């Protein structure tokens, strides 16, 4: 006589193996993004102080990111607009 064997334990084992591989590849990696990144801009139109005669750009910005080896980051953003 033949006995019917369920394939459910085999599929559960395969699923758990895939989950373990994904978890290791997601959390077992070293932090490859280390360093800093800066982005900035200055507007094309400048404004002149009528009293001093000094000129100044009408807008500008700078954003700095620093990625640390422990996985944390630091962000500094500065934006200026003159109306």
C-alpha positions as CSV (number, residue, x, y, z in Angstrom):
1,X,0.0,0.0,0.0
2,X,1.1,3.5,-0.7
3,X,1.1,6.2,2.0
4,X,0.4,9.8,1.1
5,X,3.1,12.1,2.3
6,X,2.5,15.8,2.8
7,X,4.9,18.3,1.2
8,X,3.9,21.1,3.6
9,X,7.0,20.6,5.9
10,X,9.3,20.7,2.9
11,X,7.8,24.0,1.6
12,X,7.9,25.5,5.1
13,X,11.6,24.6,5.4
14,X,12.3,26.1,2.0
15,X,10.4,29.3,3.0
16,X,12.3,29.6,6.3
17,X,15.6,29.1,4.5
18,X,14.8,31.9,2.0
19,X,13.8,34.2,4.9
20,X,17.0,33.5,6.7
21,X,19.1,34.2,3.6
22,X,17.3,37.5,3.0
23,X,17.7,38.5,6.7
24,X,21.4,37.8,6.6
25,X,21.9,39.7,3.4
26,X,19.9,42.7,4.7
27,X,21.4,42.9,8.2
28,X,24.7,41.1,7.9
29,X,26.3,43.5,5.6
30,X,28.9,46.1,6.6
31,X,28.0,49.8,6.2
32,X,29.3,50.6,2.7
33,X,28.1,54.2,2.6
34,X,30.7,56.1,4.6
35,X,31.8,59.7,3.9
36,X,30.1,63.0,3.3
37,X,28.0,64.6,0.5
38,X,27.4,68.3,0.0
39,X,25.0,70.1,-2.4
40,X,24.6,73.9,-2.7
41,X,23.4,76.6,-5.0
42,X,23.3,80.4,-5.4
43,X,20.7,82.4,-7.2
44,X,21.4,84.3,-10.4
45,X,19.8,87.6,-9.2
46,X,21.6,89.7,-6.6
47,X,20.4,92.5,-4.5
48,X,22.1,95.8,-3.6
49,X,22.0,97.4,-0.2
50,X,21.1,101.0,-0.9
51,X,22.9,102.3,2.2
52,X,26.2,100.4,2.0
53,X,26.2,99.6,-1.7
54,X,27.1,95.9,-1.0
55,X,25.6,93.3,-3.2
56,X,24.3,89.9,-2.0
57,X,22.8,86.9,-3.8
58,X,19.0,86.7,-3.5
59,X,18.9,83.1,-2.5
60,X,21.2,80.2,-1.8
61,X,21.3,76.9,0.0
62,X,23.7,74.3,1.2
63,X,22.9,70.8,2.4
64,X,25.5,68.5,4.0
65,X,25.2,64.8,4.9
66,X,27.8,62.9,6.8
67,X,27.5,59.1,6.9
68,X,29.2,57.5,9.9
69,X,30.7,54.0,10.0
70,X,28.2,52.9,12.7
71,X,25.3,53.4,10.3
72,X,24.1,56.8,11.7
73,X,24.2,60.1,9.7
74,X,24.3,63.8,10.4
75,X,22.4,66.4,8.3
76,X,22.9,70.1,8.2
77,X,20.7,72.3,5.9
78,X,20.8,76.0,5.3
79,X,18.5,77.9,3.0
80,X,18.4,81.7,2.5
81,X,15.9,83.7,0.5
82,X,15.7,87.5,0.2
83,X,12.5,89.3,-0.8
